[in-house]
């Protein structure tokens, strides 16, 4: 590299030209060589040569610059080196090869926010618009650059105001014979639609006719960009106002069945989802046959497509006027098997759609699908009631309540014949006892009430309607005031070294009077008020522990008290010395967090003794303690943005390899936040975190695989070698 750069300082064209060609070859699609050239000072010589009189010199120098800035990490540095000035001098060249390289350079700079601002402020927009009249190769890169620049609202205004009729020019380019131009023009127009007045101007052109042609192309890019432009134009408008609009809707519906490319199918459904944002549009989409096509394909589709299809069906059924109509079209038979899917988004969307298409007055159709196919509607009810999704619980309880309120005898027989449903309804009804009484008339369409409250109260009313005996609480409890009577200086209660919180209702408020959950044959550890001295390695410095032994939990609890003063570690419930250390670490961290909750820094938590205590819990064999320290890491990562030690990251990476879902969720979230810091990236890669992260990208849990993927993406920004390491395995995983 150095001899080549030395020869760039020659005044002999016969030396300069081959030297520039050699440099262009070296940096072509080679990130390492591009960085090396910049580090060795090539930019100063290239800027000088771009001002050279000889076209064969300044043209090749510009081509080298364009090759270098294909590396995104170098664009800002190149732009700041002074290249903008000579670039604009060359923009006036009549040589088509130079003009194409100028347009391509503008296109590269337009992809990064800072360099985009620099070229726009320097006056790139007029040149790019002028390039639209050049040959198709130059037109293509000019349109792409304008599309990238139009991301910014103020720049969109500058583009349109620069030349009258520019929008019509872009629309005309949709009909270009060059296959690269129409997709780029469609992208630019899609971004123009962010401004309502520009959208109106686009709709006054022949855009619909040209989009219809593009959608019937065999090109994936033509179809994809034309469908997305149509969505951008019409998602806030009514479909069917003209013949061509309805015809385009029909074509998008046809693309649901497109063979050979599931991405086009996905984009078609995505577009129909966006278009169906009101009752009229949803009816038009159904008329065009979207639901019928999805019903034919959904059971055999891949999971990504199946997820999009069921979400779209759930969206359509959310319109009250359409739900029962769709239920009578055979949708039950399609959705019920999908509600048993192991894929979370598929089964929840399917269940949501099922619950929305139920016609509470059509007991004949309901009876027909109650037990079949594959367990029928009954299984869907059971799974929805047992889920953690409040919306599904709400829809299920609301449906049962409506049946009983209408005195539907057939439905009452079906519900009372399903003990699993009754059990779960009674469990939900138990929570209603903590709610203030709500008149029945206030439950109907009252948007001011929390749906979770409505669900609990309606569950209680169902119990009353069916004359069911309210069940005993699923878990017994001990009133906090009873514990305080026995242990006046109680601070909190633990189970196996883990703090036990107060029981809470569905709104995450403490149930009054305050209580803690108790389980049969479990000994609870009562922690008395702490002493003033600091916790150290001596077990005598631990807070006093007294024990509550729950022999027979119920309305009356038999309490056995063992005082901690003279008890051995075994009597206090500790299995070994490690157990003692871990409980001490847990107590220390709880007190430390309380003391420093307003001053969360690396020094206060991720160094010295606090870090030692966290590491002790991270490597514990006790799952609950691992969960606690993983949550601590999550909290700390939201407050800390500087570099942390390898020891701190090492404990977190150990948690990352846990098989427990809660630990995985907390540790991946924490690691992703810490990976934003560049120094932390280097340490994380050094500690060999990439392999477990790639494995977690395959997790069925959306929170785990999202944070793991985001962390991989963050690490891949470090350098070329790390990006390659992340790509090895991550690409296939994605």
C-alpha positions in Angstrom: 0.0 0.0 0.0 2.7 2.5 0.9 4.6 2.4 -2.4 1.3 2.9 -4.3 0.4 5.9 -2.1 3.9 7.3 -2.6 3.5 7.1 -6.4 0.2 9.1 -6.1 2.4 12.2 -5.4 4.1 11.9 -8.8 3.4 14.5 -11.4 3.7 12.0 -14.3 0.3 10.8 -15.6 1.9 7.6 -16.7 2.7 6.9 -13.1 -0.4 8.3 -11.6 -2.9 6.4 -13.7 -1.8 2.8 -13.0 -1.2 3.7 -9.3 -4.8 4.9 -9.0 -6.0 1.7 -10.8 -4.0 -0.4 -8.4 -5.4 1.4 -5.3 -8.9 1.1 -6.7 -8.4 -2.7 -7.0 -7.1 -2.9 -3.5 -10.0 -1.1 -1.8 -12.7 -2.6 -4.0 -15.1 -4.3 -1.5 -12.3 -4.7 1.0 -13.0 -3.0 4.3 -9.5 -3.7 5.7 -7.7 -2.2 2.8 -10.0 0.8 2.7 -9.2 1.5 6.4 -5.5 1.0 5.8 -5.5 3.5 2.9 -7.3 6.1 5.0 -4.9 5.6 7.9 -1.9 6.0 5.6 -3.1 9.4 4.4 -4.6 8.5 1.0 -7.4 11.0 1.3 -5.2 14.1 1.0 -3.7 12.9 -2.2 -7.1 11.7 -3.6 -8.6 15.1 -2.9 -5.8 16.8 -4.7 -6.0 14.4 -7.7 -9.8 15.0 -8.0 -8.9 18.6 -8.8 -6.5 17.5 -11.6 -7.1 18.7 -15.1 -6.7 15.4 -16.8 -10.1 13.6 -16.9 -8.5 10.2 -16.7 -6.9 11.2 -13.4 -9.7 13.0 -11.5 -12.2 10.4 -12.7 -10.2 7.5 -11.3 -9.5 9.4 -8.1 -13.3 9.9 -7.6 -13.9 6.2 -8.3 -11.4 5.3 -5.6 -13.2 7.6 -3.1 -16.5 6.0 -4.0 -15.1 2.5 -3.3 -13.8 3.6 0.1 -17.1 5.1 1.3 -18.9 1.9 0.5 -17.5 1.1 4.0 -20.1 2.9 6.2 -17.6 3.5 9.1 -15.4 5.6 6.8 -18.0 7.9 5.3 -18.0 10.6 7.9 -14.2 10.7 8.0 -14.0 10.9 4.2 -16.6 13.7 4.0 -14.8 15.7 6.6 -11.4 15.3 4.8 -12.4 17.9 2.2 -13.7 15.7 -0.5 -17.0 17.5 -0.7 -15.5 20.5 -2.5 -13.8 18.7 -5.4 -16.8 16.4 -5.6 -19.1 19.3 -6.5 -16.5 20.6 -9.0 -16.8 17.3 -10.8 -20.6 17.3 -10.6 -20.6 19.8 -13.5 -18.6 17.5 -15.8 -20.1 16.5 -19.1 -18.3 13.2 -19.0 -21.0 10.6 -18.3 -18.5 8.3 -16.5 -17.6 11.1 -14.2 -21.3 12.1 -13.7 -22.1 8.5 -12.8 -19.4 8.3 -10.2 -20.5 11.7 -8.8 -24.1 10.4 -8.5 -23.0 7.2 -7.0 -20.9 9.0 -4.4 -23.8 11.2 -3.5 -25.9 8.0 -3.2 -23.4 6.5 -0.8 -23.2 9.7 1.3 -27.0 10.0 1.4 -27.2 6.7 3.4 -25.7 8.1 6.6 -27.4 10.9 8.5 -24.4 13.2 9.0 -23.0 12.8 5.5 -26.5 13.2 4.1 -26.7 16.6 5.9 -23.3 17.6 4.6 -24.0 17.0 0.9 -27.5 18.5 1.1 -26.2 21.7 2.7 -23.4 21.8 0.1 -26.1 21.8 -2.7 -26.4 18.2 -3.9 -30.1 18.2 -4.6 -30.0 20.4 -7.8 -27.3 18.2 -9.3 -29.2 15.0 -8.4 -32.4 16.4 -10.1 -30.3 17.3 -13.1 -29.0 13.7 -13.3 -32.6 12.5 -13.8 -32.2 13.6 -17.4 -29.1 11.6 -18.0 -28.7 8.0 -19.1 -30.5 5.2 -17.2 -27.4 4.2 -15.2 -27.0 7.7 -13.8 -30.8 8.0 -13.4 -30.8 4.9 -11.2 -28.3 6.1 -8.7 -29.7 9.6 -8.7 -33.2 8.3 -7.8 -31.8 6.1 -5.1 -29.9 9.1 -3.6 -33.1 11.2 -3.7 -35.0 8.4 -2.0 -32.5 8.3 0.8 -32.4 12.1 1.2 -36.2 12.3 1.3 -36.3 10.4 4.6 -36.0 13.8 6.2 -39.1 16.0 6.1 -37.3 19.3 5.4 -35.2 17.7 2.7 -38.3 16.3 1.0 -39.6 19.9 0.8 -36.3 21.0 -0.7 -36.4 18.3 -3.4 -40.0 19.0 -4.5 -39.5 22.8 -4.4 -36.3 22.6 -6.4 -38.1 21.8 -9.7 -41.7 22.1 -10.6 -43.3 18.8 -11.7 -40.6 16.7 -10.0 -43.3 14.3 -8.5 -44.6 13.7 -12.0 -41.1 13.0 -13.2 -40.6 10.4 -10.5 -44.0 8.9 -11.3 -43.0 8.7 -15.0 -39.8 6.8 -14.0 -42.1 4.0 -12.7 -42.5 3.2 -16.4 -38.8 3.1 -17.2 -37.4 0.2 -19.2 -34.3 0.0 -17.0 -35.3 -2.6 -14.4 -33.4 -0.8 -11.6 -35.2 2.5 -11.9 -38.9 1.7 -11.1 -38.2 0.2 -7.7 -36.0 3.1 -6.7 -38.7 5.6 -8.0 -41.4 3.7 -6.0 -39.3 3.9 -2.8 -38.7 7.7 -3.3 -42.5 8.3 -3.9 -43.3 6.1 -0.8 -41.3 8.5 1.3 -42.9 11.5 -0.3 -46.3 10.2 0.9 -45.3 11.1 4.5 -46.4 14.6 3.5 -50.2 14.7 2.9 -50.0 17.4 0.2 -47.3 15.4 -1.7 -49.5 12.3 -1.4 -52.5 14.2 -2.9 -50.2 15.4 -5.8 -49.0 11.8 -6.5 -52.6 10.5 -6.6 -53.5 13.1 -9.3 -50.9 11.4 -11.7 -51.1 8.1 -13.6 -49.5 6.4 -10.6 -52.3 3.8 -10.2 -52.0 2.6 -13.8 -48.2 2.2 -13.5 -48.5 0.4 -10.1 -50.9 -2.0 -11.6 -48.4 -2.8 -14.3 -45.6 -3.2 -11.8 -47.6 -5.6 -9.7 -48.1 -7.9 -12.6 -44.4 -8.0 -13.3 -42.3 -11.2 -12.7 -39.8 -9.1 -10.8 -39.8 -9.5 -7.0 -38.5 -5.9 -6.6 -41.2 -4.5 -8.8 -43.9 -6.3 -6.9 -42.5 -5.5 -3.5 -42.0 -1.8 -4.0 -45.3 -1.3 -6.0 -47.3 -3.0 -3.2 -45.7 -0.9 -0.5 -46.2 2.4 -2.5 -49.9 1.5 -2.9 -50.1 0.9 0.8 -48.5 4.2 1.6 -51.0 6.0 -0.7 -54.2 4.3 0.4 -53.8 3.2 4.0 -55.7 6.4 5.2 -58.2 6.4 2.4 -61.2 4.3 1.3 -60.7 1.6 -1.3 -63.0 1.1 -4.2 -63.6 4.8 -5.1 -62.4 4.0 -8.7 -62.3 0.8 -10.7 -58.5 0.7 -10.9 -58.2 0.9 -7.1 -60.4 -2.1 -6.6 -58.5 -3.9 -9.3 -55.2 -3.3 -7.6 -56.7 -4.5 -4.3 -57.7 -7.7 -6.2 -54.1 -8.1 -7.5 -52.6 -7.7 -4.0 -55.0 -10.4 -2.7 -53.9 -12.6 -5.6 -50.3 -12.2 -4.4 -51.2 -14.0 -1.1 -51.0 -17.2 -3.3 -47.8 -16.1 -5.0 -45.7 -19.2 -5.6 -41.9 -19.4 -5.2 -41.4 -16.4 -2.8 -42.9 -16.2 0.6 -41.6 -12.7 1.0 -44.0 -11.4 -1.6 -46.9 -13.3 0.2 -45.8 -11.7 3.5 -45.6 -8.2 1.9 -49.1 -8.7 0.4 -50.6 -9.6 3.7 -48.7 -6.8 5.4 -50.2 -4.3 2.9 -53.7 -5.6 3.3 -53.3 -5.4 7.0 -52.4 -1.7 6.7 -55.2 -1.0 4.2 -57.9 -2.6 6.4 -57.8 0.2 8.9 -61.5 0.9 8.8 -64.7 -1.1 8.4 -65.2 -0.1 4.7 -61.7 -1.1 3.6 -61.9 -4.4 5.6 -65.1 -5.3 3.8 -63.4 -4.6 0.4 -60.5 -6.8 1.3 -62.8 -9.6 2.3 -64.8 -9.2 -0.9 -61.6 -9.6 -2.9 -61.1 -13.0 -1.4 -58.3 -12.4 1.1 -59.8 -14.5 3.9 -60.6 -17.5 1.5 -57.0 -17.5 0.2 -55.5 -17.4 3.7 -57.8 -20.2 4.8 -56.5 -22.4 1.9 -52.9 -21.7 2.7 -52.4 -21.0 6.4 -52.1 -24.5 7.7 -49.2 -25.4 5.3 -47.4 -22.0 5.5 -44.1 -21.5 7.2 -44.2 -20.1 10.7 -43.3 -16.5 9.7 -46.1 -16.4 7.1 -48.5 -18.3 9.4 -47.9 -15.7 12.1 -48.6 -12.8 9.7 -51.7 -14.6 8.3 -53.3 -15.2 11.8 -52.5 -11.7 12.9 -54.3 -10.4 9.9 -57.3 -12.6 10.5 -57.3 -11.4 14.2 -57.2 -7.8 12.9 -60.2 -8.3 10.5 -62.3 -10.0 13.2 -61.8 -7.1 15.5 -64.4 -5.1 13.5 -67.6 -5.9 15.4 -69.7 -5.8 12.2 -67.5 -8.4 10.5 -66.8 -11.0 13.3 -70.0 -13.0 13.3 -70.1 -12.9 9.5 -66.6 -14.4 9.3 -67.5 -17.0 11.9 -70.3 -18.4 9.6 -67.8 -18.7 6.7 -66.0 -21.7 8.1 -63.2 -19.8 9.8 -63.7 -21.8 13.1 -62.5 -25.0 11.4 -59.3 -23.2 10.2 -58.4 -21.3 13.4 -59.2 -23.9 16.1 -56.2 -26.2 15.1 -54.0 -23.2 14.8 -54.9 -22.2 18.4 -53.0 -25.3 19.5 -49.8 -24.2 17.8 -46.6 -24.1 19.9 -45.7 -20.8 18.2 -46.8 -18.1 20.6 -47.9 -15.5 18.1 -49.7 -18.0 15.9 -51.8 -19.5 18.8 -52.6 -16.2 20.5 -53.6 -14.5 17.2 -55.7 -17.5 16.3 -57.4 -17.6 19.7 -58.0 -13.9 19.6 -59.7 -14.2 16.1 -61.8 -17.2 17.4 -63.1 -15.2 20.4 -64.0 -12.3 18.2 -66.0 -14.2 15.6 -68.2 -15.9 18.1 -71.9 -15.0 17.6 -73.2 -15.4 21.1 -76.8 -15.9 19.7 -75.7 -18.6 17.2 -75.6 -21.6 19.6 -76.0 -24.1 16.8 -72.6 -23.1 15.1 -70.9 -23.0 18.6 -72.2 -26.4 19.5 -70.9 -27.8 16.2 -67.3 -26.8 16.9 -67.3 -27.0 20.8 -65.4 -30.3 20.9 -64.0 -30.7 17.4 -61.7 -30.2 15.5 -58.8 -31.0 17.8 -60.5 -30.3 21.1 -62.7 -27.6 19.5 -63.7 -24.3 21.0 -63.6 -25.8 24.5 -59.8 -26.3 24.3 -59.4 -22.7 23.0 -61.3 -21.4 26.0 -59.2 -23.4 28.4 -55.9 -22.3 26.9 -57.0 -18.6 26.8 -58.1 -18.6 30.4 -54.9 -20.3 31.5 -52.7 -17.9 29.5 -50.9 -14.8 30.8 -52.6 -12.7 28.1 -55.2 -10.4 29.8 -56.9 -9.7 26.4 -57.6 -13.4 25.8 -58.9 -13.9 29.3 -61.1 -10.8 28.9 -62.6 -12.0 25.6 -63.2 -15.5 27.0 -64.9 -14.3 30.2 -66.9 -11.7 28.3 -68.2 -14.4 25.9 -69.3 -16.7 28.7 -70.8 -13.8 30.6 -72.8 -12.7 27.5 -74.1 -16.3 27.0 -75.3 -16.5 30.6 -76.7 -13.0 30.6 -78.8 -13.8 27.6 -80.0 -17.0 29.4 -78.7 -19.2 26.6 -79.4 -22.6 28.0 -77.4 -24.5 25.4 -74.3 -22.6 26.1 -74.9 -22.9 29.9 -74.9 -26.7 29.5 -71.6 -26.6 27.5 -69.9 -24.4 30.1 -71.1 -26.3 33.2 -70.0 -29.6 31.4 -66.4 -28.3 31.2 -64.7 -28.5 34.7 -61.4 -27.0 33.5 -63.2 -23.8 32.4 -65.2 -23.6 35.6 -62.0 -24.0 37.7 -60.2 -21.2 35.9 -63.2 -18.9 36.0 -63.5 -19.5 39.8 -59.7 -18.7 40.2 -60.2 -15.4 38.3 -63.3 -14.7 40.4 -61.3 -15.0 43.6 -59.4 -11.9 42.6 -62.6 -10.0 42.2 -63.1 -10.0 46.0 -60.4 -7.4 46.3 -62.2 -5.0 43.8 -64.9 -2.5 44.8 -68.4 -3.5 43.8 -69.3 -2.5 40.2 -72.9 -2.4 39.0 -73.6 -4.8 36.2 -74.8 -2.0 33.9 -71.4 -0.3 34.2 -69.6 -3.4 32.8 -71.2 -2.9 29.4 -69.0 -1.0 26.9 -67.5 1.1 29.7 -64.2 2.3 28.2 -63.2 4.0 31.5 -62.8 0.6 33.3 -59.6 -1.4 33.3 -60.3 -4.6 31.2 -58.6 -6.7 33.9 -61.1 -5.3 36.5 -64.1 -6.1 34.1 -62.7 -9.6 33.6 -62.5 -10.3 37.3 -65.9 -8.9 38.1 -67.6 -10.7 35.2 -65.9 -13.9 36.4 -67.5 -13.3 39.8 -70.9 -12.7 38.2 -70.5 -16.0 36.2 -69.9 -17.8 39.4 -73.1 -16.3 40.8 -75.1 -17.0 37.7 -74.1 -20.7 37.8 -74.6 -20.8 41.6 -71.1 -22.2 42.0 -69.4 -22.2 45.4 -66.5 -19.9 45.3 -63.3 -21.9 45.7 -60.8 -21.6 48.5 -57.8 -19.5 47.6 -55.4 -21.5 45.4 -52.6 -20.6 47.8 -53.0 -19.9 51.5 -51.7 -16.8 53.1 -50.4 -15.3 56.3 -51.5 -11.8 57.2 -48.5 -9.4 57.7 -50.1 -8.0 60.9 -50.1 -11.6 62.4 -46.3 -11.9 61.7 -45.8 -8.5 63.3 -47.6 -9.5 66.4 -45.3 -12.5 66.9 -42.1 -10.8 65.7 -42.4 -7.1 66.6 -39.2 -6.1 64.8 -39.7 -8.1 61.6 -38.1 -6.6 58.5 -39.1 -9.0 55.7 -39.6 -12.8 55.1 -37.5 -15.1 52.9 -37.9 -18.6 51.6 -34.7 -20.5 50.9 -32.8 -17.2 50.9 -35.2 -15.4 48.5 -37.3 -12.4 49.6 -41.0 -13.0 49.6 -43.1 -10.0 48.3 -46.6 -9.1 49.5 -49.4 -10.7 47.4 -50.7 -8.4 44.8 -53.9 -8.1 42.7 -54.1 -7.9 38.9 -53.3 -4.2 39.0 -50.0 -5.0 40.8 -51.2 -3.2 44.0 -50.8 -4.9 47.4 -53.9 -6.9 48.5 -55.2 -5.3 51.6 -54.8 -6.2 54.4 -51.2 -7.0 53.4 -50.3 -10.7 53.3 -47.6 -13.1 52.0 -48.2 -16.4 50.3 -47.7 -19.6 52.4 -47.3 -23.2 51.2 -47.7 -26.4 53.1 -44.6 -27.9 54.8 -42.4 -24.9 53.8 -40.3 -23.1 56.4 -40.2 -19.4 56.0 -37.3 -17.3 57.4 -38.3 -14.1 59.2 -35.6 -11.5 59.0 -35.5 -9.2 62.0 -34.4 -5.6 62.0 -30.8 -5.3 60.9 -28.0 -4.2 63.2 -26.2 -1.0 62.4 -22.8 -2.6 61.6 -21.7 -3.5 58.1 -22.1 -7.1 56.9 -18.7 -8.9 56.7 -17.5 -12.4 56.2 -18.4 -13.5 59.7 -21.7 -15.3 59.9 -22.5 -13.6 63.2 -23.0 -10.3 61.4 -26.0 -11.6 59.6 -29.4 -10.3 60.7 -31.2 -12.5 63.1 -33.4 -15.2 61.5 -36.4 -16.7 63.0 -38.5 -19.4 61.3 -42.2 -19.8 60.5 -43.0 -23.4 59.9 -46.3 -23.8 58.0 -47.6 -27.3 58.9 -51.1 -26.9 57.7 -51.8 -23.7 55.8 -55.4 -22.6 55.8 -57.7 -20.2 57.5 -55.8 -21.0 60.8 -52.0 -21.4 60.4 -50.1 -23.4 62.9 -46.9 -21.5 63.5 -43.8 -23.0 65.0 -41.1 -20.5 66.1 -37.4 -21.4 66.4 -35.3 -18.5 67.8 -32.2 -17.8 65.9 -29.8 -16.8 68.7 -28.7 -20.3 69.7 -29.5 -22.2 66.5 -26.9 -23.7 64.3 -26.7 -23.0 60.6 -28.5 -26.3 59.9 -31.3 -25.3 62.3 -31.7 -22.0 60.5 -32.4 -23.9 57.3 -28.9 -23.6 55.7 -27.5 -26.7 54.0 -23.8 -25.7 54.1 -21.3 -22.9 54.4 -21.9 -21.9 50.8 -25.6 -21.5 51.6 -24.7 -19.1 54.4 -22.5 -17.0 52.1 -25.2 -16.8 49.5 -27.9 -15.7 51.9 -25.5 -13.1 53.3 -24.7 -11.9 49.7 -28.4 -11.6 49.0 -29.1 -9.6 52.2 -26.1 -7.4 51.5 -27.3 -6.6 48.0 -30.8 -5.8 49.1 -29.6 -3.4 51.7 -26.9 -2.0 49.3 -29.6 -1.3 46.6 -31.8 0.4 49.1 -28.9 2.6 50.2 -27.6 3.5 46.8 -30.8 3.3 44.6 -30.4 7.0 43.7 -26.6 6.6 43.0 -26.3 3.6 40.7 -22.8 3.7 39.3 -20.1 1.2 38.3 -18.1 2.1 41.4 -21.1 1.5 43.7 -22.3 -1.8 42.2 -19.9 -3.4 39.7 -16.6 -3.2 41.6 -15.3 -4.5 44.9 -17.5 -6.0 47.5 -20.9 -5.5 45.7 -19.5 -7.2 42.6 -18.2 -10.1 44.7 -21.7 -10.5 46.3 -23.3 -10.5 42.8 -20.8 -13.1 41.5 -21.5 -15.3 44.5 -25.2 -15.3 43.6 -24.6 -15.6 39.9 -22.7 -18.9 40.4 -25.2 -20.2 42.9 -26.9 -23.5 42.4 -30.1 -22.0 43.7 -32.2 -20.9 40.8 -34.2 -18.2 42.7 -30.9 -16.5 43.7 -29.7 -16.5 40.1 -33.0 -14.9 39.1 -32.5 -12.2 41.7 -29.0 -11.3 40.6 -30.0 -11.4 37.0 -32.7 -8.9 37.7 -30.1 -6.7 39.5 -28.0 -6.8 36.4 -31.0 -5.7 34.3 -31.7 -2.7 36.7 -28.0 -1.7 36.7 -27.6 -1.9 32.9 -30.4 0.7 32.5 -28.4 3.2 34.6 -24.8 2.4 33.6 -23.4 3.4 30.2 -19.7 3.3 30.9 -17.2 0.4 30.6 -17.4 -2.4 33.2 -14.8 -5.0 34.2 -14.4 -8.4 32.7 -15.3 -9.9 36.1 -18.7 -8.1 36.0 -19.3 -9.3 32.5 -18.1 -12.8 33.3 -20.7 -13.3 36.0 -23.4 -12.0 33.6 -22.2 -14.4 30.8 -22.5 -17.3 33.3 -26.1 -16.3 33.8 -26.6 -16.1 30.1 -26.0 -19.9 29.8 -28.8 -20.7 32.3 -31.6 -22.9 31.1 -34.1 -20.9 33.1 -36.3 -18.5 31.0 -36.4 -15.8 33.6 -32.7 -15.7 34.0 -32.2 -15.7 30.2 -34.6 -12.8 29.8 -32.9 -10.7 32.4 -29.3 -11.5 31.4 -29.8 -11.0 27.6 -31.5 -7.7 28.3 -28.7 -6.5 30.5 -25.9 -7.7 28.2 -27.5 -5.9 25.2 -27.7 -2.6 27.1 -24.1 -3.0 28.3 -22.9 -3.9 24.7 -23.7 -0.4 23.6 -20.4 0.8 25.1 -17.5 0.2 22.7 -15.1 -1.0 25.3 -17.7 -3.5 26.7 -18.2 -4.8 23.1 -14.5 -5.8 23.0 -14.6 -7.5 26.4 -17.8 -9.3 25.6 -16.3 -10.7 22.4 -13.1 -11.6 24.3 -15.2 -13.6 26.9 -16.6 -15.7 24.0 -20.2 -14.5 24.3 -21.1 -14.8 20.6 -21.8 -18.6 20.7 -24.3 -18.6 23.6 -25.9 -15.4 22.1 -26.4 -17.1 18.7 -27.9 -20.1 20.6 -30.3 -17.8 22.4 -31.4 -16.2 19.1 -33.3 -19.5 18.5 -35.2 -19.2 21.8 -39.0 -19.5 21.3 -39.3 -16.6 23.8 -39.7 -13.3 22.0 -37.9 -11.2 24.7 -34.9 -13.6 24.8 -34.4 -13.9 21.0 -35.0 -10.2 20.4 -32.4 -9.1 23.0 -29.9 -11.8 21.9 -30.3 -10.7 18.2 -29.9 -7.0 19.2 -26.8 -7.8 21.1 -25.3 -9.7 18.2 -26.1 -6.7 16.0 -24.4 -4.4 18.5 -21.3 -6.6 18.7 -21.1 -6.8 14.9 -20.6 -3.0 14.7 -17.2 -3.4 16.4 -14.9 -4.3 13.5 -14.7 -6.6 10.5 -13.3 -9.6 12.4 -16.1 -9.4 15.0 -18.7 -9.0 12.3 -17.4 -12.2 10.6 -17.5 -14.0 14.0 -21.1 -12.9 14.5 -22.1 -13.8 11.0 -20.7 -17.3 11.4 -23.9 -19.1 12.6 -25.9 -15.9 13.2 -26.8 -15.7 9.5 -28.3 -19.2 9.4 -30.0 -18.6 12.7 -31.7 -15.4 11.4 
